């Protein structure tokens, strides 16, 4: 059996199924609850950003994941 742990909250996911209970963002494996928190954070940041720039977005996602992994929560 394969076990993957979330890079953010360190929770172990038994029987991981990509796109169902774990996801990859910028080379980080993320559980579903951390993914939801991350997407909410990103959505709020995007709404306040005008004009939208893809370079800024990619850097923001990477930085958000790195910070969340250090803190242990999204």
N, C-alpha and C positions, 0 to 999 in steps of 0.2 A: 504494500500500500504506500502511496506517495503522500507525504505531508508537507504542506507549504505553510510558512508563517508570514503574516502580514508585516511588511517592513515598517509600518507606522505604529500599530498598537501591539505588535509582537504576538498576536493571537494565532494559535495553530489552527489550520484548516484541514480537517481530515476529508479525504475523497474530494480534492479540489477539482472543480470543473470551470475551465476558463470561460468567462462571459456570464457565468451563473453565480458563483460564490467567491471568485477572485478575479482580479483584473490587473493588467500591466499598464502603468503610467510612467513614462520616462525611465525605463529599466527598474522600476520598483514594483513588487507584487503587493497588491492592496486588497484587503477584504471588502465586502460589500458595504458595510456600515462606514468605513473610512472613505470609500469611494463616494458615497452619498454626501458626507461632510465636505469632502474636497470639492465636489461639483457645486455645492451650494456656495462655498467660499468663492470659487472661480466665477460663478454666475453673477454674484454681487459685484465683484471687481470689474467684470466686463461691462456691466450696465453703467458703471460710473466712468468708463473709459471711452472717450470720443476724440478723435477717430480711432477705430480699432486697427491695431498693427499685429501681424502674426508673430513677428520677432519678440515683441513685448509679451504676447500670450505664452509662447513657448518658454520663455525665461520665467514668467510668473508661475507657471505650472511646476517647472523644475524646482524653483526656489521654495514654493509652497510645500512640495513633497519633502524636500530636504529638511525644512524647518519642522514639519510634522513628525518626521522620523526621529529627529533629535529630541523633540518634546515627548513623543510617545502617544500623541493624539492628533487627529486631523482638525 
